[in-house]
Amino acid sequence: MKIVSVINKSFREQIRNFWILVLTISMAPFFVGVYYLILESYVAKYDLLVLNHDLGITDSTGARNHGDMLIEGASLILADSSDLPFRIKKAESREVAINMMRNRKADALIVIPRDFSRQLSSLTTSGEQSGINMEFIGDLTNIEYMVCAVWANAAISQYVDFTLQGQGIIHVSETSLGTSGSITEFELMVPGLLIIALIMLMFSATIAIVAEVENKTIMRLKLSNLSTFEFLAGVSIVQVLVGMASILLTLAVAIAAGFSHYSSVGMLVFIAILTSLSIFAFSLILAAVTKTVNEVLIVGNFPLFLFMFFTGAAFPLEGKALFHIGGYPVSLQGLMSPAHSI
């Protein structure tokens, strides 16, 4: 039957298109495996800093510091509940705590006011409903901060309600780190999109090398006594220039669309150059396993998707550190340079 012949022919053609077959069959299992590795390394743990300015009070029952008692009570709750992913640390100062949050070593800072004990004592004796003031500090765009703030607010409310027999009211004032309080969702996405402009260099850089082999011009270059360093340096310089043009054009479009650019252009250029060179290094790996430009366009989808979706380029993604070296966190995403660039 003719249909059997067609099936046989189509099957053989599919086998010949080896990389397309591999891409089609393995892409979904590939992402399942990568997501599994990322989630396995991501154990939710939130670091909450507490800065206790409370001066305490002394009355007929003796000296008391409700700030210390609040911290101790919250710590006991965490000790008794191993399923709660929170860690409480006492902050040395406001400046040190803010630097820790900027460096992602902490997620939120709770500042207990100097008159915390006095306010509680006053509300206990007077029965007024003026409330307790508390300050929360953190990156308002960070999901870790939001989780910490919700849990901390609940813990403080529980302590105040217990102390005041259910009469306590908490007034929370939030202080945002930098411009996090005014950043739009579009502005959150732009840094990753800027790096995507450089990730796309993986195709052009790989093709620039593979095309020399496919067109046999690499032989002429070898006969001209061109060194490996000179060849790679020449190609990489061109790719860096292409990357610069791409990222600056992307930035210009983003600014025209309403993106607010706060950092220096010089720093942006510096990061773009480093990222372009690192992408070129990955391109050499891709060039080593492909023979033609068509293979590059097919096989290149594997690292392209990996870099786009698992470095935080396409959408915010942050994996917890597997371990630290010299205080610097090392994660699975950190093995890919765009994660640091973003």
C-alpha positions in Angstrom: 0.0 0.0 0.0 1.1 3.5 -0.8 0.4 4.7 2.7 2.9 2.2 4.1 5.6 3.6 1.7 4.8 7.2 2.8 5.1 6.2 6.5 8.4 4.4 5.8 9.7 7.5 3.9 8.6 10.0 6.5 10.1 7.8 9.3 13.5 7.7 7.5 13.4 11.5 6.9 12.6 12.1 10.5 15.6 10.0 11.6 17.8 12.0 9.2 16.6 15.2 10.9 18.2 14.0 14.1 18.4 17.3 16.0 14.8 18.3 15.2 13.6 14.9 16.5 15.7 15.3 19.7 14.3 18.8 20.2 10.7 17.8 19.7 10.9 14.7 22.0 13.1 16.0 24.8 12.1 19.6 25.3 9.2 19.0 27.7 11.1 16.3 29.7 14.1 18.7 29.7 12.1 21.5 31.4 10.6 19.1 33.8 14.0 18.0 34.9 15.4 21.5 35.2 12.3 22.7 37.2 12.8 19.7 39.5 16.4 20.6 40.1 15.6 24.3 40.8 12.7 23.5 43.2 14.8 20.9 45.0 17.5 23.5 45.6 14.9 26.1 46.6 14.0 25.5 50.2 11.9 28.5 51.3 13.6 30.3 54.2 12.9 33.8 55.2 15.3 35.9 57.2 13.7 38.5 59.4 15.8 41.2 61.1 14.5 42.9 64.2 16.0 46.1 65.5 14.9 46.7 69.1 15.0 50.3 70.2 12.7 49.7 73.1 14.0 51.3 76.3 11.7 49.3 78.5 9.8 50.4 81.6 10.1 49.9 85.4 6.9 49.8 87.5 5.6 48.1 90.6 6.1 44.7 89.1 9.7 45.4 88.2 11.7 46.2 85.0 10.3 44.9 81.7 11.3 45.3 78.0 8.4 44.3 75.8 10.6 44.5 72.8 12.9 41.7 74.1 9.9 39.7 75.2 8.3 40.0 71.7 11.5 38.7 70.1 11.8 35.9 72.6 8.2 34.9 72.1 8.4 34.9 68.3 11.6 32.8 68.5 9.9 30.3 70.8 7.1 29.9 68.3 9.5 29.2 65.5 11.4 26.7 67.7 8.2 24.8 68.4 7.0 24.9 64.8 9.6 23.4 62.5 7.4 23.9 59.5 7.5 27.7 59.7 10.3 28.8 57.2 11.3 31.9 59.2 14.5 32.9 60.9 14.7 35.8 63.3 18.0 37.7 63.8 18.7 40.8 65.9 20.0 43.7 63.9 23.1 45.6 65.0 22.0 48.9 63.5 19.6 50.3 60.9 22.4 50.9 58.4 23.9 47.3 58.8 20.4 45.8 58.4 19.6 47.8 55.3 22.9 46.7 53.7 22.1 43.1 54.5 18.8 43.5 52.7 20.4 45.2 49.7 22.8 42.2 49.5 19.9 39.7 49.8 21.2 38.4 53.1 17.9 39.3 54.8 14.4 39.8 53.6 12.8 42.3 56.0 13.6 44.6 58.9 11.2 45.3 61.8 12.0 48.4 63.9 10.6 48.3 67.4 10.2 51.9 68.6 11.8 53.3 71.7 8.5 53.7 73.5 7.1 50.3 72.7 6.9 49.1 76.3 5.6 52.5 77.4 2.8 52.4 74.8 1.8 48.9 75.9 1.8 49.9 79.5 -0.2 53.1 78.8 -2.8 51.2 76.8 -3.0 48.5 79.6 -3.8 51.1 82.3 -5.9 53.5 80.3 -7.7 51.1 78.0 -7.4 53.6 75.1 -7.4 52.4 71.4 -4.7 54.7 70.1 -2.7 51.7 68.8 1.0 50.6 68.6 3.4 52.1 66.0 5.7 49.7 64.2 8.0 50.3 61.2 8.6 47.6 58.5 11.5 48.2 56.1 12.3 46.2 52.9 12.0 45.9 49.1 8.3 46.2 48.5 8.7 44.4 45.2 10.3 41.4 46.8 8.0 38.5 47.5 10.2 37.4 50.4 9.6 40.7 52.1 5.9 40.4 51.7 5.8 37.0 53.3 8.0 38.2 56.2 5.9 41.3 56.7 2.6 39.3 56.8 4.0 36.8 59.3 5.7 39.5 61.4 2.5 41.6 61.5 0.6 38.5 62.7 3.1 37.7 65.4 3.2 41.3 66.7 -0.6 41.5 66.7 -0.8 38.2 68.6 1.7 39.4 71.2 0.0 42.8 71.6 -3.5 41.3 71.8 -2.3 38.8 74.5 -0.7 41.6 76.5 -3.7 44.0 76.2 -6.3 41.2 76.4 -7.5 41.7 72.9 -7.5 45.5 72.9 -4.3 46.1 70.8 -4.2 47.8 67.4 -1.0 47.8 65.3 -0.2 50.8 63.0 2.4 49.7 60.5 4.5 52.2 58.5 6.4 50.7 55.5 9.7 52.1 54.4 10.8 51.0 50.9 14.4 50.3 50.0 15.5 52.7 47.2 12.8 53.1 44.6 11.1 49.8 45.2 7.9 51.5 46.5 7.3 53.3 43.1 8.6 50.7 40.6 6.0 49.5 38.1 5.6 45.9 36.9 7.0 47.0 33.5 10.1 48.4 35.1 10.6 45.1 37.0 10.6 43.2 33.7 13.0 45.5 31.7 16.3 44.4 33.3 15.6 40.8 32.2 14.6 41.9 28.7 17.8 43.9 28.4 19.8 40.7 29.1 17.7 38.8 26.6 19.1 41.1 24.0 22.6 39.8 24.9 21.4 36.2 25.2 20.4 36.3 21.6 24.1 36.7 20.8 24.4 33.0 21.3 23.0 32.4 17.8 25.0 35.1 16.0 28.3 34.2 17.7 27.9 30.5 17.1 26.9 31.0 13.5 29.9 33.3 13.0 32.2 30.3 13.9 30.2 27.4 12.4 29.7 29.2 9.1 33.5 29.4 8.6 33.7 25.6 8.9 30.6 25.0 6.8 31.8 27.2 4.0 35.4 25.8 4.2 36.8 29.3 4.7 38.3 28.1 8.0 41.0 26.3 5.9 42.1 29.6 4.3 42.3 31.3 7.7 44.5 28.4 9.0 46.8 28.6 5.9 47.2 32.4 6.6 48.9 31.5 9.9 46.1 33.1 11.8 46.3 32.1 15.5 43.4 30.8 17.4 43.5 33.8 19.8 43.4 36.2 16.9 40.5 34.5 15.3 38.4 34.2 18.5 39.4 37.8 19.6 38.3 39.2 16.2 34.9 37.4 16.3 34.3 38.2 20.0 35.0 41.9 19.5 32.4 42.1 16.7 29.9 40.2 18.9 30.5 42.6 21.8 29.7 45.5 19.4 26.6 43.8 18.2 25.6 43.2 21.8 26.1 46.8 22.7 24.0 48.0 19.8 21.3 45.5 20.8 21.1 46.4 24.5 21.3 50.2 23.9 18.5 49.9 21.3 16.4 47.9 23.8 17.1 50.4 26.5 16.1 53.3 24.2 12.8 51.5 23.4 12.1 50.8 27.1 12.8 54.4 28.0 10.5 55.6 25.3 7.8 53.3 26.7 8.2 54.8 30.2 11.0 52.9 31.8 12.9 55.0 34.4 16.7 54.4 34.2 18.5 55.1 37.5 21.9 53.6 37.2 24.8 55.0 35.1 25.1 54.2 31.4 28.8 53.4 32.0 28.0 50.6 34.4 25.4 49.3 32.0 28.0 49.2 29.3 30.5 47.5 31.6 28.0 44.8 32.5 26.9 44.4 28.9 30.5 43.8 27.8 31.1 41.2 30.5 27.9 39.4 29.7 28.6 39.5 25.9 31.9 37.8 26.5 30.4 35.1 28.7 27.7 34.4 26.1 30.4 34.1 23.5 32.1 31.5 25.7 28.8 29.5 25.8 28.6 29.9 22.1 31.9 28.1 21.7 30.4 25.1 23.5 27.4 25.2 21.1 29.7 25.5 18.1 31.6 22.4 19.2 28.6 20.2 19.0 27.1 21.5 15.7 28.4 21.3 12.1 26.0 23.5 10.1 24.1 26.7 10.6 20.8 24.8 10.5 22.0 22.7 13.4 22.9 25.8 15.3 19.3 27.2 14.9 17.9 23.9 16.2 20.3 22.8 18.9 20.6 26.4 20.1 17.1 26.4 21.4 18.2 24.3 24.4 20.6 26.8 25.9 18.4 29.7 24.7 15.3 28.5 26.6 17.5 27.6 29.6 19.0 31.1 29.8 15.7 32.8 29.1 13.5 31.0 31.6 15.9 30.0 34.4 18.1 33.0 34.9 15.3 35.5 35.6 15.4 37.0 32.1 11.8 36.2 31.0 10.3 36.5 34.5 11.7 37.1 38.0 13.2 33.9 39.3 15.4 33.5 42.3 16.8 30.2 43.6 18.1 29.8 47.1 21.9 29.3 47.5 23.2 25.7 47.6 26.2 26.9 49.5 28.4 30.0 50.0 32.0 30.8 49.1 33.5 33.7 50.9 30.0 34.9 51.8 28.9 34.8 48.1 25.9 32.5 47.4 26.2 29.8 44.8 23.0 28.5 43.2 22.0 26.5 40.1 21.0 29.7 38.3 24.3 31.2 39.3 26.1 28.7 36.9 24.6 30.8 34.1 26.1 34.3 33.8 22.9 36.1 32.8 21.6 35.5 36.3 24.3 37.7 37.7 23.9 40.3 35.0 20.2 40.7 35.7 
